Amino acid sequence: MYIDTHAHLNFNAFKDDYKDTIKRAFDAEIKGIINIGSNWETSEKAIKIAYEYKNDMIFAAIGLHPIHVKDEEFDLNKYSELAKDPKVVALGETGIDLFHDKNSIDLQIKVFQKILKIAKKVNKPVIIHSREADDEVLKILLQQKYKNLHGVLHCFGRNKETAKKFLNLGFLLSFTGNITYHLTPEREEMLKYAPLEKIMVETDCPYLAPEPYRSDRTLRQAQGPHAKGVRNEPAYVVEVAKKIAEIKNISLEEVEKTTTKNAKKLFKIK
């Protein structure tokens, strides 16, 4: 079995068929899905979906994405209460994004630190989004008050040296479908280096569909001429695992077993 550790079935891209999407995932041996909030509305929706599948391994993470910090005033008390819900297994996604918006960095940092505070208080891991902001994120995580904080760098795609810095802090690294089609020698070196015991797999769906789905003409045509690309979904996470197995020259079964174990341990999933 696999766990898709970062999905967005709580987004509008799945508003009409998230139940069918979950069924396809279950049929494909993806037995666990964590839906990630990017603001208050999608955080609540992630919890709603989790309770619709209360007997399955469908969980939620709640947070305010750094690109949305200007769209919503972060309410520390409201998010703190929501974080106590047993179906919430992590805080996030949160972090810093200097690719989309450098001007809001002060507000991004302020919200990031508030979410880290909640994570420490409720003793749950944090899911970090870091885009062109690794130095800024590391500077915050290295502060004494965040010592022993645990979590994951989602959609990780930097070099070996940056990976070492986050791994030395006790964080895990999670990989998406983009490793199946955009793999520089530097990133391949990093993937070979990263210990399997510190790796998880994710889709970040509806984004970053892996090969072979990304190039599937039938799928593209079915979504119409204005689609930005093939919609990703949890059933496709196995392609990420296949690529990790190929790069590390190990069996797919080993990747499946270890990444699932890693996810269960980090998110305290039984």
C-alpha positions in Angstrom: 0.0 0.0 0.0 1.0 3.6 -0.6 0.2 6.9 1.2 -0.2 10.0 -0.9 1.2 12.4 1.7 0.2 15.6 -0.1 -3.0 15.9 -2.1 -5.6 18.6 -2.7 -8.8 16.8 -3.3 -10.3 19.6 -1.2 -9.6 22.0 -4.1 -12.1 23.0 -6.8 -10.4 20.8 -9.4 -12.1 17.8 -7.6 -15.3 19.4 -6.4 -17.5 17.2 -8.7 -15.6 13.9 -8.4 -13.4 13.6 -5.4 -15.2 10.5 -4.3 -14.6 8.8 -7.6 -11.0 9.9 -7.4 -10.6 8.3 -4.0 -12.1 5.1 -5.2 -9.6 5.0 -8.1 -6.8 5.5 -5.5 -8.1 2.7 -3.3 -8.3 0.4 -6.3 -4.7 1.2 -7.1 -3.5 0.3 -3.6 -3.1 3.9 -2.5 -4.8 3.3 0.9 -3.8 6.6 2.6 -4.3 10.2 1.5 -3.6 13.4 3.3 -5.4 16.4 1.9 -3.6 19.7 2.5 -5.3 23.0 3.3 -4.0 26.2 1.7 -6.4 28.6 3.6 -9.3 28.4 6.0 -11.9 27.2 3.5 -9.7 24.4 2.0 -8.6 23.4 5.5 -12.2 22.9 6.6 -12.9 21.0 3.4 -10.0 18.7 4.0 -11.4 17.8 7.5 -14.9 17.3 6.0 -13.6 14.8 3.5 -11.6 13.0 6.2 -14.7 12.5 8.3 -16.6 11.2 5.2 -14.0 8.4 5.3 -13.7 8.1 9.0 -12.9 4.4 8.9 -10.2 4.9 6.2 -6.8 6.5 6.1 -8.0 9.8 4.8 -6.6 12.7 6.9 -6.2 16.5 6.8 -3.6 19.1 7.3 -4.5 22.7 7.9 -2.7 25.9 7.1 -2.4 29.1 5.2 -0.2 28.8 2.1 2.5 31.6 1.7 1.0 32.8 -1.6 -2.4 33.3 0.2 -1.2 35.3 3.2 -2.5 38.5 1.7 -5.9 37.0 0.9 -6.8 36.0 4.4 -6.0 37.4 7.9 -4.5 34.5 9.8 -6.5 33.8 12.9 -4.2 32.1 15.4 -7.0 31.1 17.8 -9.2 29.6 15.1 -6.5 27.6 13.5 -5.2 26.5 16.9 -8.7 25.0 17.7 -8.9 23.4 14.4 -5.5 21.8 14.8 -6.7 19.8 17.8 -9.1 17.8 15.6 -8.0 14.1 15.6 -8.4 13.9 11.8 -5.8 16.7 11.5 -2.4 15.0 11.3 -0.2 18.0 10.4 0.0 21.8 10.1 0.5 23.2 6.6 1.1 23.8 4.1 3.1 26.8 5.3 6.4 28.3 4.6 7.9 31.0 2.4 7.5 31.5 -1.4 9.8 34.1 -3.0 9.1 32.8 -6.5 5.5 34.1 -6.6 5.8 37.1 -4.3 8.8 38.7 -2.8 6.9 41.7 -1.6 5.0 39.9 1.1 8.0 38.2 2.7 7.5 39.9 6.1 3.9 38.7 6.2 4.8 35.3 5.0 7.4 34.9 7.8 4.9 36.2 10.4 2.3 33.6 9.4 4.9 30.8 9.0 6.0 31.4 12.6 2.5 31.4 13.9 1.8 28.1 12.3 5.0 26.7 13.7 3.9 27.8 17.1 0.7 25.9 16.7 2.5 22.8 15.5 4.7 22.9 18.6 1.7 23.4 20.9 -0.3 20.5 19.5 2.8 18.3 18.9 2.0 17.7 15.2 4.4 17.8 12.2 4.6 20.7 9.8 4.4 20.5 6.0 6.7 23.1 4.6 6.5 24.9 1.2 9.8 26.5 0.4 10.3 28.0 -3.1 13.4 30.0 -3.7 13.4 30.6 0.0 15.5 27.8 1.6 17.9 30.2 3.3 15.0 32.1 4.9 13.2 28.9 5.9 16.3 27.4 7.4 17.1 30.6 9.4 13.7 30.3 11.1 13.8 26.5 11.7 17.3 26.9 13.3 15.9 29.2 16.0 16.1 27.6 19.5 12.3 27.9 20.0 11.7 25.5 17.1 14.2 22.9 18.2 12.8 19.4 18.0 10.0 20.5 15.6 9.4 17.7 13.1 7.9 17.7 9.6 8.6 17.5 5.9 9.8 19.6 3.0 7.1 18.9 0.4 7.9 18.8 -3.4 11.6 18.9 -2.6 13.8 19.6 -5.6 17.0 21.2 -4.5 20.6 19.9 -4.3 22.3 17.5 -2.1 23.8 20.2 0.2 20.4 21.8 0.8 18.9 18.3 1.5 21.6 17.7 4.1 20.7 20.9 6.0 17.0 19.9 6.3 17.8 16.3 7.1 20.2 17.4 9.8 17.2 19.2 11.4 15.3 16.0 11.5 13.0 16.8 8.6 11.8 14.4 5.9 11.8 15.1 2.2 8.8 14.4 0.0 8.9 14.0 -3.8 6.3 14.5 -6.5 5.7 13.7 -10.1 8.1 16.3 -11.4 11.0 13.9 -10.7 9.7 11.8 -13.6 10.2 14.5 -16.2 12.6 17.2 -14.9 15.6 15.6 -13.3 18.9 17.4 -13.6 22.1 15.6 -12.6 22.2 17.7 -9.5 18.7 16.6 -8.4 19.5 13.0 -9.3 22.6 13.1 -7.1 20.4 14.5 -4.3 17.8 11.7 -4.7 20.5 9.0 -4.7 21.9 10.6 -1.5 18.7 11.1 0.5 18.2 8.1 2.8 15.1 6.0 1.9 14.2 6.2 5.6 13.8 10.0 5.3 11.7 10.0 2.1 7.9 10.1 1.4 5.9 10.2 -1.8 3.2 12.6 -2.8 1.2 13.9 -5.8 0.5 17.5 -4.9 -2.6 16.8 -7.1 -4.1 18.3 -9.1 -0.7 19.6 -10.0 2.5 17.9 -11.3 1.0 14.8 -13.0 3.9 12.3 -13.5 4.9 10.5 -16.6 3.4 8.6 -18.4 0.1 10.5 -17.6 1.6 13.9 -18.2 2.1 13.1 -21.9 -1.1 11.1 -22.4 -2.9 12.7 -25.3 -6.2 11.0 -24.5 -6.2 12.5 -21.0 -5.3 15.9 -22.3 -8.0 15.9 -24.9 -10.6 14.7 -22.3 -9.9 17.8 -20.2 -10.5 20.2 -23.1 -8.4 22.7 -25.1 -8.1 25.2 -22.2 -6.7 22.7 -19.6 -3.3 23.7 -18.2 -2.3 20.0 -18.1 -3.4 16.6 -17.1 -5.0 16.7 -13.7 -3.0 14.7 -11.3 -4.6 12.4 -8.7 -3.5 10.1 -5.8 -3.7 6.9 -8.0 -0.7 8.2 -9.8 1.7 8.4 -6.8 3.1 5.0 -7.6 4.9 6.5 -10.6 6.9 8.7 -8.1 7.8 5.5 -6.2 8.9 3.8 -9.4 11.2 6.7 -10.3 12.8 6.6 -6.8 13.3 2.8 -7.1 14.9 3.3 -10.5 17.3 6.1 -9.3 18.3 4.2 -6.2 18.5 0.9 -7.9 16.3 -0.8 -5.4 13.0 -2.7 -5.6 9.6 -0.9 -5.9 8.4 -3.0 -3.0 11.2 -1.6 -0.8 10.2 2.0 -1.7 6.5 1.2 -1.1 7.1 -0.4 2.3 9.6 2.2 3.6 7.8 5.4 2.4 4.6 4.1 3.9 6.3 3.3 7.2 7.9 6.8 7.1 4.5 8.5 6.6 2.8 6.5 9.3 5.5 7.4 11.8 5.6 11.1 11.0 1.9 11.6 10.9 1.2 9.2 13.8 -1.1 7.1 11.5 -2.1 3.7 12.9 
